[in-house]
Amino acid sequence: MKTNIEKDNSYNTIDYKVQKNGKDAGTAQLEFLEIGENVGELMDDLFTKKGHKSGEVVAHISDFYPHGWRADSYECLQDQMRQGLGTEILEDMLQECTKKGISLLYISTDIHYMENFCEKHDFKNTKIPGLNSEAIYFVKEL
Ligand SMILES: CC(C)(COP(=O)(O)OP(=O)(O)OC[C@H]1O[C@@H](n2cnc3c(N)ncnc32)[C@H](O)[C@@H]1OP(=O)(O)O)[C@@H](O)C(=O)NCCC(=O)NCCS
C-alpha cells in the first residue's frame, strides 16, 4: 500500500492528511496553545506545577486518526495498523515542537490503542480526566 502524508502549516496548527493508494484515509492535527490562555484550567494547574510558566506555548495533539476515525472499530483496519504510520506522524510533530522551542506535548484520549501508543512513546498518564468523562490526559516533556 502506498501511503502519502501531506502537511499544511498555519498560524497555530499543523494539519496532516494521509492518503493510502491515492485515497483520503485519515487526518491528524497539532495545535499550539498558551498556558493561562487556552489550555484549560486543569492543564494550566498541572503544567505550572511541573514548572512551566503562564504564557508558555505548548503543543496539543487535537486530532490523531491517521487511519481514519473508525479504523479501530467499524472499519477493522487492524492489518494496516502497527506498521509505523502513527509513529511517523508523531515524530514529525516532535520535530515541529523542537523547531518552535516547545517543551511539552499533550493529548486527551479515551481509546485503548492510543493509550498504548502514548505509553510506548513515553507520554506520562496523568490520570487526570480529559475532554470527555472517559478520557485521560497524557503528557510528554520534550
Ligand atoms: C493509535 C493509532 C493512531 C496508532 O497508529 P499506528 O499506525 O498503529 O501506529 P504505529 O504503528 O506507529 O504504533 C503502533 C503502536 O500503537 C499501539 N497500537 C496500535 N494498534 C494497536 C492495537 N490493535 N492494539 C493495541 N495497541 C495498538 C501500540 O502501542 C503499538 O505498538 P506495538 O505494535 O509495538 O505494540 C492507531 O491505533 C489508530 O488509528 N487508532 C484508532 C484511532 C485512535 O485511537 N485515535 C486517537 C484519538 S485520540
The ligand as an ORCA input file, in Angstrom:
! r2SCAN-3c Opt
* xyz 0 1
  C      -3.277      4.966     17.779
  C      -3.050      4.736     16.275
  C      -3.261      6.038     15.549
  C      -1.606      4.255     16.091
  O      -1.347      4.153     14.698
  P      -0.376      3.062     14.095
  O      -0.181      3.369     12.670
  O      -0.820      1.697     14.502
  O       0.963      3.422     14.910
  P       2.368      2.683     14.979
  O       2.402      1.502     14.067
  O       3.398      3.716     14.778
  O       2.424      2.261     16.502
  C       1.871      1.088     16.944
  C       1.608      1.175     18.449
  O       0.303      1.735     18.676
  C      -0.411      0.921     19.646
  N      -1.428      0.127     18.931
  C      -1.755      0.236     17.599
  N      -2.701     -0.679     17.279
  C      -2.983     -1.362     18.415
  C      -3.849     -2.450     18.718
  N      -4.625     -3.034     17.803
  N      -3.897     -2.929     19.997
  C      -3.120     -2.383     20.952
  N      -2.267     -1.341     20.727
  C      -2.181     -0.854     19.459
  C       0.672      0.013     20.240
  O       1.357      0.718     21.244
  C       1.581     -0.202     19.044
  O       2.886     -0.615     19.368
  P       3.265     -2.185     19.305
  O       2.771     -2.673     17.986
  O       4.751     -2.189     19.452
  O       2.534     -2.799     20.462
  C      -3.992      3.641     15.732
  O      -4.037      2.581     16.662
  C      -5.407      4.101     15.445
  O      -5.723      4.538     14.371
  N      -6.278      4.001     16.485
  C      -7.648      4.368     16.346
  C      -7.812      5.859     16.365
  C      -7.309      6.466     17.658
  O      -7.201      5.808     18.678
  N      -7.011      7.761     17.610
  C      -6.633      8.530     18.769
  C      -7.659      9.589     19.011
  S      -7.348     10.471     20.488
*
